[in-house]
Amino acid sequence: MRVPLQEDLHDENIRRKLFGEFLPDSSGVYRQRFFDRLAIAEDFCTLARNDGGKSLARTLEREFFKDSLARREEAFRRRLFDRTVHPTQLYSIKTEAGYDAIIHGMIRGTEPSRAQLNGLARSLINEFLGLNVAINSNEEADEILIDLDAHVSAELCTEIDGGGPAPAFLSFWGDWDGSNRPSGQGHRLLGSVLLQNVQRMTRLLQMLMVRDASVRISPDLQGEMERLQMKTRRFIELLNQINGLTHQLEKRYRGILPFHAQAGALRRIGMSLHVASDPVTTLWYHNDRLERRMLELRRKRKEALEYYGSLNKRLRKELHGLIPAIQRNVGDPALLREAVLYRDLLQRTVITPRIQQNMVTAQDQFAIDTTVFNITELNEIGARYGNPGVVLALQVSMSTRPEALIAIDRKFLARREHVHRDSPGLEMPSVWLVPLFEDVAAVKGLTGYLNKLWEHALQSRRLNQETGDRFAALIAEVFIAGSDLSQNVGQPAGARFYRQAKYELMHWLAEHGLAGRIRLKMGSGEPMQRQGGYYGELSGVPAFVQSEHASRRFAGALRASTRRSTMYATTPMMGVFSGGDLRTFQSAIAERIRHLPVRQLTQLLHHIADQQRKHRSDLIRACEEFAESRSKSTARGKQTLERLTIGTESKELDAFLEVLTQNFRQILYGRDEDVVGLHVISYFIA
């Protein structure tokens, strides 16, 4: 199959040949995705051919250069959303990954293999039956790559349309709380992105060597590229072994603890005569063997990640030196297509894990110590090979005790100092902590929580360090779970609690001079997807149909000025467009926006960024006016802050929300006497 060219996009027969011959007619979303990405690739190729590869050289100069921690921290602070993982999808990740693999190959002139088509057919059947829609921990590695491809395509589209380079930055949430994801999930996510990046650079370098006889690389690097596929299979097997052993250890520890093991009378007699084994000792020995095996597997995992990190660095440096050779060969369509589509995925990815507070407050500190060790290990590997700050923040759910956050901060500082003693000079980030408030009592106690953290910042700051700087190094944002509030008190009352907490937070930040340094994040979980965390297809489209019949009706009922307004009126900005706050995007909405045509996706991201920028600017300006006590505009700043956060005060609305909340709780959860009655009935039935 030859590489498709620009003129192919306008020939219906060729379009059918390119895509419809291989994939079913029902795959309209993926057909659109294919032609969108093909058109973007050809536009970049045309630009590179017209200017002799100068634009391509500038792009590759940036992509093949090592990343900086300062850039990543700034990108993290200004990101548009957190991509949260959740098994509530409409379609299968396996199906989408299968389509994307075929699309990648077809854009580069490769026909899909029979194995790919058969695998896609099986996946479509299982998707129809609902057998492969839920996402397990292994499939999150595919999910992060699919999301990256979508957002990199939007970045390319923005750049080719003259919007300037706007690098994507995907903050991918991973649950490390032990409930449904293993603690080493971050290694799998990083490994998938790292492997994909290495494979793309390897493909580009091999194509360049074939087409340009003057290109020479070391035999050692060439051998590593040839062995890449075999080593990749071994690495994936290693990760699967670790996941399996993690679940096995967890099941054994939860199934029976040593102090719960009771030996029978006969076994106790046998134990006294040394002819029977002690069940507690047997369990200890067995678990000790499994733990030694786990430590060995984790050592191999770290070595594998370091190997791929080192290979990624070598390939990046090699290709950076070969940019002139790539520029000389812009006349080769296949090589040019590969070069213009390359973007460094590691520069555009950050992992933002979440744990539960009870992991920190538990008597056994093994789980939280393992989490701190894993996060620091990922950052150490990234910093060692030119990609610092793999994990920049840790989210702590069910936050009620500031002492838990302080304890985590001390653990991170101690572990970071340990790494610096062995490897001085590494760009190791001080991992930010993000408290997540999920119930009404915790949200109401927000300022008290922050006051205790401020005291810790005051006591733990370095010499000549301002307390505000130490606090900003401890916390990057405050996270309020809108979905959990909605489940507790209903959506209208939950929204009111959120706005009140927003006002109190901004008030507190203004008093402490931190308004521009700490952000507020709203959790848009499943209930919030129906309220404010969804994609509104009608947002921004014309509100009135422009037709001759409509014009006659408007002329008979409206004034001339009003008729004129109907031509410009649009539907309200709804869903993720509105609000202006940093949000979380669950799997369902992430899937929805991935299926948008690429230009619609770029428009969505542009409007979200514009809305957040304006809203944040307004908040900071109001906080600055409010914080300046000697200014006559203090009252005006307070009023502005209230308007931007709480909105219009209404006693009638407050009374309505109180009644609504009572009814919501009674309908959903029942009253106390209802619960007692259920227990009494259950007792007599039992």
N, C-alpha and C positions, 0 to 999 in steps of 0.2 A: 504494500500500500504506500503510495507516494505521500509526501508531506502536503497537506491542503494549502492552497494559496488564496489570496484575497478574492480573486474572481470566482472561486468556488462558492462563496457565500451567497452569490446572486443567481446561481444556476440551480433550479429546483431539482433537476435530475441528479446533479452531483450531490446536492444536500441529502437526497434520499439514499444515494449510494453510500455517502459517508457515515450516516447514522442509522437511518431507518432499516437498512438491510440487516443490521446486526441485532438491534434492540427492538422490543415490542412497541407498537404504536401507542400504547397507553402511557409510555414514559415521556410525556410532554415536558415535564419539569427538567428531566435530564437532557432531553434534546435541546432545550433552551440553554441549559448550562454549557453544553458542548459548544454550541455556536457562539455564545457569549465569550467563552474563554478562547476559542479559535480566533474570533475577531480581534480581541485584545492582543493576542500574540502576533497576529499579522500586522496590526497597527504599529507595534513596537519594532517589528522587523523592517517595515517600510521606513520608519524614522531612522533606524540604524543604518540602513542602506543609503538613505539620502544624505546623511551627514558623515558618511565614511566611518561609522562606528564610534564617533566621539561621544554621543549621548550614552551608548552602551558602556563605553569605557568608564565614564563618570559613575554610572550606576554600579558596575562591578567593583570599582575602587572602594565604594562604600560597603558593599556586601561582603567583600573578601577581607575586610579589616576587622580587627578584634573589637569587641564591644566594650563599653565603659560602664562602671557601676553608677556613676552620676546620671548618665543618660537614662538608664533603666529605672532608677528611682524616680526621676522626674516623669517618665512615661507612666509609671505605676500610679503616681499621684494624680495624673490627669486622664487616666483611662476612663472609658465610657461606661463600662459594665463589668461585672464579674460573671463568668460563665459557670453556672452551677450544674452539677450532674445529678440526674434524678431519673428513675426508671419510667417516668410518665411520658413516653414518646407516642407518636401516632404511627410511625413507620419504623422499619428495622434499620439499625446502624449497619448491619451486614449487607443489606441490599444497597444502601447508599455507598458504602465502601466499595462494593463490587462495581457499581456504575462508575464511580470516580476513577477506579483503576483502569477501566476500559476507556474512559474519556481521556485520561492522561496519555495512554498509548496512542489513541487515534489522532490526537492533536500532533503527536510526534511522528505520525505516519505508520503506526504499527496496528495491524488488524488484531482484533481480540481472538485469543486462542479458544479452542473448543472447550478446554477445561474451565476457562473464565466464564463462557456462556452457560455451561452446564451448572456451574456453581451459582451464577446469578439466577438461573431458572429455579433451582432448589430454594434459594433464599426468598424469591418472590412467592413461591407456594407456601413456605413456612410463615411468611409475613401475612399472607391472606388468612392463614389459620391461626394467627396470633401466637406462634410458637417461638419467635425470635425477636419480639419487640422490646421486652425488658432488657436492660443493659446490665451486664455483670462487670466486675472489676477489670477483667482482661479486655473487654470491648471498649473501655474508656480510652485505651491507647489508640484505637481506630477513631474514636469520637473526636479526640483533640486534633488529629490530623485532618479530619474532614472540616472541622471548624476553621482551622488555619488556612486550608485551601480556599474556603469561601471568603475569608476576610483579606487574604492576600490578593485574590482576584478583585475585590472591591478597591483595594489600595492601587492596584495596577490601573483599574478603570479611572480612578480619580486622577492619577498621574497623567494618563494619556489624554484626558479631557482638559488638561491645563490647570488642574487644581494644585499642582505641585506635589512633591513627594510627601505623603502622609502615612508613615509606616504603621501598619497594624500592630496592636499589642493586646494579646489574648491572655487575660488572667483566668486561668482554669482552676476551678475549685475542685479539690479532692477531699473526700471525707476520710479522715484518719482516726475516727473516734472508736474504731474497733467494732462498730455495730454491723456494718455491711461492707467495709473495705479493710484490707490488711494494712498494717502500718507502713509497709514498704511500697505502697501504691505510687508514691512520688517517684521512686526509682524506675518503675515501669513507664510512667508518663514521660519522664525525661528521656528514658531509653528509646521510646518510640519516636520522639521528635529528633533526637540525635541520630538515630539510624536512618531516618528519612533524609536528613540533611546530608549525611555522608554518602548515601546512595545517589542523590542528585548530583553532588560534586564529582563523584566517581564516574557517573555516566557522561558528564560534560568533559572531564579530562580524557577519558577513553576515546570519545568522539574526536576531540582535538588531536590526539596522537595519531589516529587513523588518517585524518585529513591533512595534517601538516607534518611532513617528514622531518622538519627541523626541530620539532618538539621532542626533547629528551628528558626523561625523569629517572630517578634512581631505581635500580632493579629491586631494591627492598620495598619501595613504595608500590611499584607495579605488582609485586607478589602479594602485597597486602590487599590490593584491589581485586586481584583474582580470587583470593580466599575469602572475600567479604561475605558472599552468600552462604558459605558453609558455616562461618563463625556466627553469622546472624541467627541461623537456625539453632545453634547451640545456646546462644544467649537467651533466646525466647524460651527454650526448654528449661534453662536455669531459673528464669523468672517464674515459670509455671510450677516448678518444684518448690520454690520458696513460698508461693501462695498456698499450695497444697499442704505443706508442712505447717504453715501458720494456722490454717484452719484445724489441722489435726491437733496441734498443741492446745489451741483455744478450747476445742471440744473436750479434750482430756482434763484440762484444768477445771472447766465448768462442770464436768460430769462427776468428778470425785476429787475432793481435797484430802490431804493426808490426815487431818484431824477429824475427818468424818468417817474414815475407814475403820470398821469394827470387825474384828476376827471372831469366828464362832468358837464354841467351847472346845471342839475337837482340834481345831487349828491351833488354839492357844496351848493345848497340851503338846501337840506336835512341835510347836515353836520352842517350848521349854526343853524338849528332848533334842532340839536341833535337827529334826527330820522334816519340818515344814517351814516354808518361807513366810516372812512377815509381809503382809500386803502393802503396808506403808513403805517399807524398804524397797520392795519390788517396784512400786510406783515411782519412788524417787529415782531408782536406777534407770528405769525406762525413760522418764522425762529428761533425765540428765543426758542420756544418749541422744535423744531428739534435739535437745538444746545445743549440744556440741556439734551435731550435724547442721543445725540452723546457723551457728556461728561460722562454720566452714562455708556454707552456701553464700552467706552474706559477704564473706571475704572474697569469694569468687565473683560475686556481683559487683563489688567495688572495683576489682581489678578489670572486669569487663567494661564498666563505664569509663574507667580511666583510659583503657585501650582505645575505645571509640572516641573519647574526648581528644586524645592525642592524635588519632588518625584524622579527625575533623580539623584539628589545628594544622597538621601537615598539608592536607589537601587545600585548605584555605590559603596557606602561604604559597603553595605551589601555583595555584590558579591566579593568585594576586600577581605573581611574577610573570605569568603568561597572558596577562590582559592584552599586551600588544599583539601577541599571536592570535588571540581571539578576534581582535580588531582587524587583523589582516585577512581573516577568513569570513568576513560578513557576507560574502557572495554565496556561501554554502547554506542552503535553506534549512537543513536539518540541524546543523550546528548553531546557526543563528537563532532558530526557534528555541533550542535548549538554553542558550545563553540569556536571551531576553526574558525568559520565564523564571530564571533562577532568582530566588530571594532567600536570604538566610533565615530559616525558621526559628533558630535559637534566639536570634535578636528580637523575635516577635512573640515570645512565649514566656510566661511566668506562672509558676504553680503556687496556688494560694490555699493551703490545706486548712481543714477545720477539725478541732477536737472538742471534747466536752469538758466542762469545768470539773466534773467529778473525777476525771482522770488525774487532775492535778491535786485534788484534795484527798484522794484515796490513800489509805495507809501504805499500800504497796506502790512505790514510786517507779516500778519497772517500766510501766507503759509510757509515762510521760518522759522518763529518761531516754527511752528508745526513740520517741518522737523527736526530741531535741537532738539526739545523736544523728538520726536520719536526715533531718533538715540541714544540720551543719555539714554533714558529709556531702550532700548534694551541692551546697554552696562552695565547699572546698574543691570539689571536682570541677565545677564550673569556673571558679576563679583561676584554677591552675592551668586551664586550657583556653583562656580568652573569652569566657562567657560568665562573668561574675553575676551574682544575684539571681540564681535560679529560683530561690524561694525568698521573697521579700517580706512577707507578712504571714502570721498565723492567726486564724480566727478561733475564738474561744466561745462556744455556744453555752447557753444557760448561765450566763454571767450574772452572779449576784454578790460574789465576794471579791473585792479588789485584792485581797491577800493572795488569791490564786494567780492573778496576773503578775503580781510582784514576784511570786515564787518562780514563775516561768521566765521572767526577765532575768533573774539571778542565774538560773540554769543556763540560759543562752549566753550570758556574759562569761560565765565560767568556761563553757565549752569553747567559745570563740577564742578566749585567751589561751586555752590549751592548744588549739590549732596554730595560733600565732607563735607559740613557743617553739613548735616543731617546724613551722614554715613561715617565718617572718616575711612581711611584704605582700602577702596575699590580699586581694581586694575582697575582704569578707564583710558582707553587710551586717549591720545590727538589725536583726529581724524585728519588724514592727509587730505589735500585738493589737488585735481588733476584738474588743469585747462585743459580744452579741447578746442583746436583751430581747427576751422572748415572751415575757408575761407582763401583766399590768403593774404588779408590784415592783418589778425590776425597772421598768420604764419610768415609773414615778420616782424611784430612788436614784435617778441618773446623776444628778449633781452631787449627791453625797458620795457616790462611787468615784466620781472624777476628783473630788476634793482629797480623798485618801490617796489616789494615784499622784496628785500634785505634791502631797507631803513626801511620798516616796521619791519623786523626782528631785525635790529640794534636798533630801538627805543623801541621795546617791549621785548627785551631779559631781563632775570633776572640778578641779580647781580652776577658777575663772570662767566656768561654764554657767550660762544663765539657766534658771529653772525652766523657762519656756523652751529653751533648746533641748534640755534633757527630756522634758515631757513629750516634745515632738519626735524625739528619737525613740521614745517608748511606744507611742500610739500614733498611727497614721489616720485613723478614722474610727467612728463609732457606728455600730451596726444595729439597727432596730428591725426586728422581723415583723414586717407588716402582715404576713400570712398567719403567724402564730397569734398576733393580737386579734386578727379577724376571727380566728377559731375560738378565742376566749370570750370576746364581747360582741362579735358581729362586725361586719365591714364598716358601716358608718361610724360606730363608736371607736373602732380600731384606727380609722383614719384620723379621728379627732385626737386620740391619744398620741398618735405619731406626730401630728402637727404641734401639739403642746410640747412634746419632748424636743422637737426641733427648735422651738422658740427658746426653751430653757437651755439647750445645748449652745445655741448661738449666743445667748445672753452670757453664759459662763465663759465661752471662748473670747468674747469681746472684753470681758473684765480681765482676762489673763493675757490679752494680747496675742491670741492664737487663731483669730478668725480666718486668716488666709492659709493656715497650715494644717488644720484638722478638718476632714470631710465627714459628712453624714451619709450613710448608705442605707437604703431601704431594701429589705428582703421581699422579693416578689415571688413567693412560693405558689403552690397550686391554687389556694383561694384568691390570692392577689392577681393571678393571671386572668381571672374573670373580672377583676376590678380595674387594675392599673398596670398589669405587667403583660399585656398582650399586644399583638401587632394589629393596628386598626387599618384595614385596607382602604377605608373611605377617607382617612385623614388627609385633609388638604385638597381633595378633589372638588370641582365646582358643585355648589349646593343646589343650583337650579339647572334644569335642562334647557339648553338654548335651542329652541325650535320656533317655527312660525306660530303654532298653536299656543305655546307658552307666551310668546310676545303679545298675542292678541289678548290673552287673559290678563297679563300684567298691565297692558294699556288701559283696560277697562276698570281696573281696581286699584292701581298704584299711581302715585305722583311721579313726575318725570325724574326727580332726583333718586327716588326709591327704585324706579325701573333701572336706572343706570347702575345702582348698587348690586342688582341681581346678577349683573354680568361679571362682577369681581368676587362675589360672595363665595366662600369655600366652607366645607364642613369643618367642625372644630378639630383641633389637634387632640387625638385620643391615644390611649394606651401608652406605650413606651415613649411616644413623642412628648407627652405632657409631664409636668412636675419639675423638671430641672435637676432632680437629685440623682446621685450615683445609684444604680439599681443592680439587682441580680437578674440574670436571664436564665430561667430554667430550661431543661432540655426541650420541652415542647415549643417554647417560643424560639429557641435557637434553631430548632429544626425548621420552623416556619420561615424564618428570615433567610436560612440557607437556600430554601427553595424559591426565593425571589429572583427575578432576573437581576443581573449584576448591577445594572444602573439604578434599579429601584433600591437595591441594598445600599449603594453609595449615597443615594438621597436620604434614606433612613438614617444612616450613620451621621451624615452631615447635619440633619435637623436635630438629632439627639445631642451632638457636640455643640451646636449653636445654642440650643436651649439650655444646656448645662452651663455653658460659658456665661451667658447673660444672667442666669439665675444666681450663679456663684458670685459674679461681679456685683449684683445688687445686694446680696447678703453681706458681702465684705464691706461695701460702702456704708450700709446701714449700721453695721457693727462698729466701724470706725467713728461714725458720728455719735453713736451711743456711748462708746468707751471714753470719748473726750469729755470729761466732767466739766471743764471750764468753758465748753462751747455752749452757746445759746440754743444750738440745734439739737441738744441731747434729747429733748422730748420728741422732736420730729424724727430723730433716728430710732427711738423706741417705737414710735407709731409705725414707721416704715418696716421695722423688724417684725412687728406683730402682723402687719398686713402680708408680708412675704411668707410667714410661717403659719400662724394660726388662722388668719383670714378675718372675716367679719364676725364679730361677737353677736350672739343671738340667744337670749334667754329661752325663747320658745324652742329653738333647736336643741339647746342643752336639755330641756325637760323632755323633749321627744326622744333624744338619744338615751336618756336614763330609762324611760319606759321600754324603748326598743331593746335595750340590753337585757333588762329583766325578762322580757318575753323570749328573747333569743336563747338565753341560758335555760329558761324553764322548758322550752320546747326541745332543745337539743340535749341538755344534760339532766333535766328534772330538778325538783327542789330537794332539800335535805330529807324531808319526810317521805318523798318518793323513793329515795335511795334506801332509807331504813325499811320501807315497806317491801321493796324488792328483796332485801336480805332476809326479812322474816319469811316471806313466801318461799324463797329458795331453801331456807332451813327446813320448813315443814315438808316441802317436796322431797328433799334429800332424805 
